[in-house]
Amino acid sequence: MLQLRTTTADAGGRATVPRTGGTDHGRPRSALDAVRHVEALLDEVLDAAMRQAEDLDPVFARDVAGRVGALVRRGGKRLRTAFVWCGWRAAGGAGDATAVLRTGAALELLQACALMHDDVMDGSPLRRGAPAVHVDLARMHRAARMAGAPESFGAAAAVLAGDLALAWADDLLTETALQSPYGTRLHGEWRAMRGEMVAGQYRDLHAQATGEGGVDEAVSIATLKSALYSVERPLALGAALTAAEPQTLEALRRAGRCAGLAFQFRDDLLGAFGDPAVTGKPADDDLRGRKLTCLLAVALRLAEASGDAEAAEVLAPGPRPGPDADVARMRAALERTGARAVMEARIAELAAAGVEHFARTGAPEAVRREFAALVRRASGVPLTGAEGEA
């Protein structure tokens, strides 16, 4: 287990990190402030983890643990941390926020695991503006003139790196749960979330292998793989650290489900039309691999309904990779069928619904405004009127 000890030295006299994270992080004043606190906490957690890895084996520390740390430190939106904070505050959380911050840090480590494994499965070359971990490890293999296939080595080592990030995340969350009077509730939400993530990832692989293309299937995958993990569970993890009333928790779950789907559907659009210079990841992977997204499923249904045989043929899901010409034709079909416009409208509806459900928690007005701002950021939708002012 990743030990964050209360003492300043272990039995061997080596310095260790206090359970509070090494410094007095205090009580964040906002979701954005909570993100800043978690950034500092992650630095301390990663420093402690690297010391333990170096004590265990220097090659492992350099090649594997170091790359996990580098990916985590490159950041990302840190939206899950902010949603944990919002869930905690909406459910009445106040005072010492240490457990909230540690839960947010654990989520960021879990996200690193998910990204590394996802990039291996999808064959994605970029992540957060840099080579994906499996690509970087393959390059290291080539540069060192190691034996065997660089790609196989990189994929295998990246899986191990993802496993390490998961172990670090579990250690941190378990330590947090053991120290909290709400630990059983916290761990229950965490355990359920891990299962949902794996189930969603497998359903994604299964759909690609079988060529399934239905909208219902695509929504199920989006819900399991992303909506629950990105917003609903983080909100519930925050609420689990309070004596939340059942109706408050139910409102948070509904808010998270809607906002999480809006988040995923926006990601689907960015996966087809986004600028890699802005997103930090390729824009063609989903289309080239004909991954079953809700965007693709809606476009296929519209193409079939309108009798657009060309669009139906080029959008048909399946395991075959698509050449550049097909990718361009797929983008054109997504526009021509109206699927892009349909998904934009659906994202706006879901984002507004998420904000409305959150307001029913009775959260303080400032927290409601923060949640609305986070939903705008996640979904790319400028909420207006009551939704934007809540």
C-alpha positions as CSV (number, residue, x, y, z in Angstrom):
1,M,0.0,0.0,0.0
2,L,1.2,3.5,-0.8
3,Q,1.9,4.7,2.8
4,L,1.4,8.4,3.7
5,R,2.5,8.2,7.2
6,T,1.8,10.5,10.2
7,T,5.4,10.5,11.3
8,T,8.3,12.3,9.6
9,A,10.6,9.3,9.3
10,D,10.1,5.6,8.9
11,A,11.9,2.8,10.7
12,G,14.9,3.2,8.5
13,G,15.2,6.9,9.2
14,R,13.9,7.9,5.7
15,A,11.6,10.9,5.4
16,T,8.0,10.1,4.6
17,V,4.9,12.1,3.7
18,P,2.4,13.0,6.4
19,R,-1.2,11.8,6.0
20,T,-2.4,15.3,5.4
21,G,-0.3,15.3,2.2
22,G,2.8,16.9,3.6
23,T,1.5,20.5,4.1
24,D,-1.6,22.0,5.6
25,H,-3.8,22.2,2.5
26,G,-6.6,23.9,4.5
27,R,-10.1,24.2,3.3
28,P,-10.5,25.1,-0.4
29,R,-12.9,28.0,-1.0
30,S,-14.2,26.7,-4.4
31,A,-14.1,23.9,-6.9
32,L,-11.2,25.6,-8.7
33,D,-9.4,26.1,-5.4
34,A,-9.9,22.4,-4.7
35,V,-8.3,21.5,-8.0
36,R,-5.2,23.6,-7.0
37,H,-5.0,21.8,-3.7
38,V,-5.2,18.4,-5.3
39,E,-2.5,19.4,-7.8
40,A,-0.2,20.1,-4.8
41,L,-1.3,16.9,-3.0
42,L,-0.7,14.8,-6.2
43,D,2.9,16.2,-6.3
44,E,3.5,14.9,-2.8
45,V,1.8,11.6,-3.4
46,L,3.8,11.0,-6.6
47,D,7.0,12.0,-4.9
48,A,6.4,9.5,-2.1
49,A,5.4,6.8,-4.7
50,M,8.6,7.4,-6.7
51,R,10.7,7.1,-3.6
52,Q,9.1,3.7,-2.8
53,A,9.6,2.6,-6.5
54,E,13.2,3.6,-6.4
55,D,13.8,1.6,-3.2
56,L,12.1,-1.4,-4.9
57,D,13.9,-1.3,-8.2
58,P,15.6,1.6,-10.0
59,V,14.9,0.4,-13.6
60,F,11.2,-0.1,-12.8
61,A,11.1,3.3,-11.2
62,R,12.7,5.0,-14.2
63,D,10.8,3.3,-17.0
64,V,7.4,2.6,-15.5
65,A,6.7,4.6,-12.3
66,G,8.3,7.7,-13.8
67,R,6.1,7.6,-16.8
68,V,3.0,7.2,-14.7
69,G,4.0,10.3,-12.7
70,A,4.8,12.3,-15.8
71,L,1.4,11.6,-17.3
72,V,-0.4,12.5,-14.1
73,R,1.6,15.7,-13.7
74,R,0.8,16.8,-17.3
75,G,-2.7,17.3,-15.9
76,G,-5.8,17.4,-17.9
77,K,-9.1,19.1,-17.0
78,R,-9.2,17.7,-13.4
79,L,-13.0,17.9,-13.8
80,R,-13.5,14.8,-11.6
81,T,-11.8,16.4,-8.7
82,A,-14.0,19.5,-9.1
83,F,-17.2,17.3,-9.2
84,V,-16.1,15.5,-6.0
85,W,-15.9,18.9,-4.4
86,C,-19.4,20.0,-5.7
87,G,-20.9,16.7,-4.5
88,W,-19.5,17.2,-1.1
89,R,-20.7,20.8,-0.8
90,A,-24.1,20.0,-2.2
91,A,-24.6,17.3,0.4
92,G,-23.7,19.7,3.2
93,G,-20.0,19.1,3.4
94,A,-18.1,21.7,5.4
95,G,-15.0,22.1,7.5
96,D,-11.9,19.8,7.0
97,A,-11.7,18.9,3.3
98,T,-8.7,16.5,3.6
99,A,-10.7,13.4,2.7
100,V,-12.3,15.2,-0.3
101,L,-8.9,16.3,-1.6
102,R,-7.5,12.8,-1.2
103,T,-10.5,11.3,-3.0
104,G,-10.0,13.7,-5.8
105,A,-6.3,12.8,-6.0
106,A,-7.2,9.1,-6.1
107,L,-9.6,9.8,-9.0
108,E,-6.8,11.5,-11.0
109,L,-4.6,8.5,-10.5
110,L,-7.4,6.2,-11.6
111,Q,-7.9,8.4,-14.7
112,A,-4.2,7.9,-15.6
113,C,-4.8,4.1,-15.5
114,A,-7.8,4.4,-17.7
115,L,-6.0,6.6,-20.2
116,M,-3.0,4.3,-20.5
117,H,-5.1,1.2,-21.0
118,D,-7.5,3.0,-23.4
119,D,-4.6,4.2,-25.5
120,V,-3.2,0.7,-25.8
121,M,-6.6,-0.8,-26.8
122,D,-7.3,2.0,-29.3
123,G,-3.7,2.3,-30.6
124,S,-3.8,6.0,-29.9
125,P,-0.4,7.8,-30.5
126,L,-1.0,10.9,-28.5
127,R,-2.2,11.8,-25.0
128,R,-2.2,15.2,-23.3
129,G,-0.1,16.7,-26.1
130,A,2.7,14.1,-25.8
131,P,3.3,10.6,-27.1
132,A,1.1,8.0,-25.4
133,V,2.8,5.9,-22.8
134,H,2.9,2.8,-25.0
135,V,4.4,4.8,-27.9
136,D,7.0,6.4,-25.6
137,L,8.0,2.9,-24.3
138,A,8.3,1.5,-27.8
139,R,10.6,4.4,-28.7
140,M,12.7,3.7,-25.6
141,H,12.9,0.0,-26.8
142,R,14.1,1.1,-30.2
143,A,16.6,3.6,-28.9
144,A,18.1,1.0,-26.6
145,R,18.2,-1.6,-29.4
146,M,16.4,-4.2,-27.2
147,A,15.4,-7.6,-28.4
148,G,11.9,-8.3,-29.7
149,A,9.2,-6.1,-31.2
150,P,9.1,-2.5,-29.9
151,E,5.3,-2.2,-30.2
152,S,4.7,-5.4,-28.2
153,F,7.1,-4.3,-25.5
154,G,5.5,-0.9,-25.4
155,A,2.0,-2.2,-25.1
156,A,2.9,-4.7,-22.4
157,A,4.8,-2.2,-20.4
158,A,2.0,0.4,-20.7
159,V,-0.5,-2.1,-19.3
160,L,1.8,-2.5,-16.3
161,A,2.0,1.2,-16.0
162,G,-1.7,1.4,-15.9
163,D,-1.9,-1.3,-13.3
164,L,0.6,0.7,-11.2
165,A,-1.6,3.8,-11.4
166,L,-4.6,1.8,-10.4
167,A,-2.7,0.4,-7.4
168,W,-1.7,3.9,-6.3
169,A,-5.2,5.1,-6.7
170,D,-6.6,2.2,-4.6
171,D,-4.0,2.7,-1.9
172,L,-4.9,6.3,-1.5
173,L,-8.6,5.8,-1.5
174,T,-8.4,2.9,0.9
175,E,-6.3,4.9,3.3
176,T,-8.8,7.7,3.1
177,A,-11.7,5.4,3.7
178,L,-10.0,3.9,6.7
179,Q,-9.6,7.3,8.3
180,S,-13.1,8.5,7.6
181,P,-16.3,7.9,9.6
182,Y,-18.0,7.6,6.2
183,G,-15.4,5.1,4.9
184,T,-17.8,2.3,4.1
185,R,-20.0,4.5,1.9
186,L,-16.9,6.0,0.2
187,H,-15.4,2.6,-0.6
188,G,-18.8,1.3,-1.8
189,E,-19.0,4.1,-4.4
190,W,-15.4,3.5,-5.5
191,R,-15.9,-0.2,-5.8
192,A,-19.0,0.2,-8.0
193,M,-17.2,2.8,-10.2
194,R,-14.3,0.5,-10.9
195,G,-16.6,-2.3,-12.0
196,E,-18.5,0.1,-14.3
197,M,-15.3,1.3,-15.9
198,V,-14.2,-2.2,-16.8
199,A,-17.7,-3.2,-18.0
200,G,-17.9,-0.1,-20.2
201,Q,-14.5,-0.7,-21.7
202,Y,-15.3,-4.3,-22.5
203,R,-18.6,-3.3,-24.1
204,D,-16.7,-0.9,-26.3
205,L,-14.3,-3.6,-27.4
206,H,-17.2,-6.0,-27.9
207,A,-19.1,-3.6,-30.1
208,Q,-16.1,-3.0,-32.3
209,A,-15.5,-6.7,-32.7
210,T,-19.2,-7.6,-33.5
211,G,-20.0,-4.6,-35.6
212,E,-22.9,-3.6,-33.4
213,G,-24.2,-0.2,-34.4
214,G,-27.4,0.6,-32.5
215,V,-28.1,3.9,-30.7
216,D,-29.2,2.0,-27.5
217,E,-25.9,0.1,-27.5
218,A,-23.9,3.3,-28.0
219,V,-25.7,5.0,-25.1
220,S,-25.1,2.0,-22.8
221,I,-21.4,2.1,-23.6
222,A,-21.2,5.9,-23.1
223,T,-23.0,5.6,-19.8
224,L,-20.9,2.8,-18.4
225,K,-17.6,3.9,-19.8
226,S,-17.7,7.6,-19.2
227,A,-20.9,9.2,-17.9
228,L,-20.9,7.4,-14.6
229,Y,-17.1,7.6,-14.1
230,S,-16.7,11.2,-15.2
231,V,-19.5,13.0,-13.3
232,E,-22.1,10.8,-11.5
233,R,-19.7,8.8,-9.4
234,P,-17.4,11.7,-8.5
235,L,-20.5,13.6,-7.3
236,A,-21.5,10.6,-5.3
237,L,-18.0,10.1,-3.9
238,G,-18.1,13.6,-2.6
239,A,-21.5,13.2,-1.1
240,A,-20.4,9.9,0.5
241,L,-18.1,11.9,2.7
242,T,-21.2,13.5,4.4
243,A,-24.4,12.3,6.0
244,A,-26.2,13.0,2.7
245,E,-30.0,12.5,2.7
246,P,-31.3,9.9,0.1
247,Q,-33.1,12.6,-1.9
248,T,-30.0,14.7,-2.1
249,L,-27.9,11.7,-3.3
250,E,-30.6,10.8,-5.9
251,A,-30.6,14.4,-7.3
252,L,-26.8,14.3,-7.5
253,R,-26.9,11.0,-9.4
254,R,-29.5,12.3,-11.9
255,A,-27.4,15.5,-12.4
256,G,-24.3,13.5,-12.9
257,R,-25.9,11.0,-15.3
258,C,-27.1,13.9,-17.5
259,A,-23.9,16.0,-17.3
260,G,-21.8,12.9,-17.8
261,L,-23.5,11.9,-21.0
262,A,-23.2,15.5,-22.3
263,F,-19.5,15.3,-21.5
264,Q,-19.1,12.0,-23.4
265,F,-21.2,13.2,-26.4
266,R,-19.0,16.3,-26.6
267,D,-15.9,14.1,-26.5
268,D,-17.4,12.0,-29.4
269,L,-17.8,15.2,-31.5
270,L,-14.2,16.2,-30.6
271,G,-13.1,12.8,-31.6
272,A,-14.5,13.4,-35.1
273,F,-14.1,17.1,-35.6
274,G,-11.6,18.3,-32.9
275,D,-8.3,20.0,-33.4
276,P,-5.5,17.8,-32.0
277,A,-3.5,21.0,-31.2
278,V,-6.3,21.9,-28.8
279,T,-7.4,18.5,-27.5
280,G,-4.0,16.9,-27.2
281,K,-5.1,13.7,-28.9
282,P,-5.8,12.6,-32.5
283,A,-9.1,13.6,-34.1
284,D,-9.3,10.6,-36.4
285,D,-9.0,7.6,-34.1
286,D,-12.7,7.0,-33.5
287,L,-13.6,7.4,-37.2
288,R,-10.6,5.4,-38.5
289,G,-11.4,2.5,-36.2
290,R,-15.2,2.9,-36.7
291,K,-15.7,3.0,-33.0
292,L,-19.4,2.8,-31.9
293,T,-20.2,6.2,-30.6
294,C,-23.6,7.7,-30.2
295,L,-22.7,10.2,-32.9
296,L,-21.9,7.4,-35.4
297,A,-25.0,5.4,-34.4
298,V,-27.3,8.4,-34.8
299,A,-25.7,9.2,-38.2
300,L,-26.2,5.6,-39.4
301,R,-29.8,5.5,-38.3
302,L,-30.5,8.9,-40.1
303,A,-28.7,7.7,-43.2
304,E,-30.8,4.5,-43.3
305,A,-34.0,6.4,-42.7
306,S,-33.3,8.9,-45.5
307,G,-32.1,6.3,-47.9
308,D,-28.6,7.7,-48.1
309,A,-26.9,4.5,-49.1
310,E,-23.4,6.1,-49.5
311,A,-23.5,7.5,-45.9
312,A,-24.8,4.2,-44.6
313,E,-22.0,2.2,-46.2
314,V,-19.2,4.5,-45.1
315,L,-20.6,4.8,-41.5
316,A,-21.2,1.1,-41.0
317,P,-19.4,0.1,-37.8
318,G,-17.0,-2.8,-37.6
319,P,-13.4,-3.8,-36.9
320,R,-11.9,-2.8,-40.2
321,P,-9.6,0.3,-40.2
322,G,-10.6,3.1,-42.5
323,P,-8.1,4.9,-44.8
324,D,-7.8,8.6,-44.9
325,A,-10.3,8.9,-47.8
326,D,-12.9,7.1,-45.7
327,V,-12.3,9.3,-42.7
328,A,-13.1,12.4,-44.9
329,R,-16.2,10.7,-46.3
330,M,-17.3,9.8,-42.8
331,R,-17.0,13.4,-41.6
332,A,-19.0,14.6,-44.6
333,A,-21.7,12.0,-43.9
334,L,-21.9,13.0,-40.2
335,E,-22.6,16.5,-41.4
336,R,-24.9,15.6,-44.3
337,T,-27.2,13.3,-42.3
338,G,-27.6,15.9,-39.7
339,A,-26.1,13.8,-37.0
340,R,-23.7,16.4,-35.8
341,A,-26.6,18.9,-35.3
342,V,-28.7,16.3,-33.5
343,M,-25.9,15.6,-31.1
344,E,-25.3,19.3,-30.5
345,A,-28.9,19.7,-29.5
346,R,-28.9,16.6,-27.3
347,I,-25.8,17.8,-25.5
348,A,-27.5,21.1,-24.8
349,E,-30.6,19.3,-23.4
350,L,-28.5,17.0,-21.2
351,A,-26.4,19.8,-19.9
352,A,-29.4,21.9,-18.9
353,A,-31.1,18.9,-17.3
354,G,-28.0,18.2,-15.3
355,V,-27.9,21.7,-13.9
356,E,-31.6,21.5,-13.1
357,H,-31.2,18.3,-11.2
358,F,-28.3,19.7,-9.2
359,A,-30.4,22.7,-8.1
360,R,-32.8,20.2,-6.5
361,T,-30.1,19.2,-4.0
362,G,-30.5,22.5,-2.2
363,A,-26.8,23.3,-2.7
364,P,-25.7,26.8,-1.8
365,E,-26.1,29.2,-4.7
366,A,-22.3,29.6,-5.1
367,V,-21.9,25.8,-5.4
368,R,-24.8,25.7,-8.0
369,R,-23.0,28.4,-10.1
370,E,-19.8,26.4,-9.8
371,F,-21.5,23.2,-11.0
372,A,-23.1,25.0,-13.9
373,A,-19.7,26.4,-14.9
374,L,-18.2,22.9,-14.8
375,V,-21.0,21.5,-16.9
376,R,-20.4,24.3,-19.5
377,R,-16.7,23.4,-19.5
378,A,-17.3,19.7,-19.9
379,S,-20.1,19.9,-22.4
380,G,-19.0,22.9,-24.4
381,V,-22.5,24.3,-24.1
382,P,-23.0,28.0,-22.9
383,L,-25.9,27.6,-20.6
384,T,-28.3,30.6,-20.5
385,G,-31.1,31.9,-18.4
386,A,-31.9,30.1,-15.1
387,E,-29.5,27.3,-15.9
388,G,-26.5,29.6,-16.4
389,E,-27.4,31.7,-13.4
390,A,-28.1,29.0,-10.8
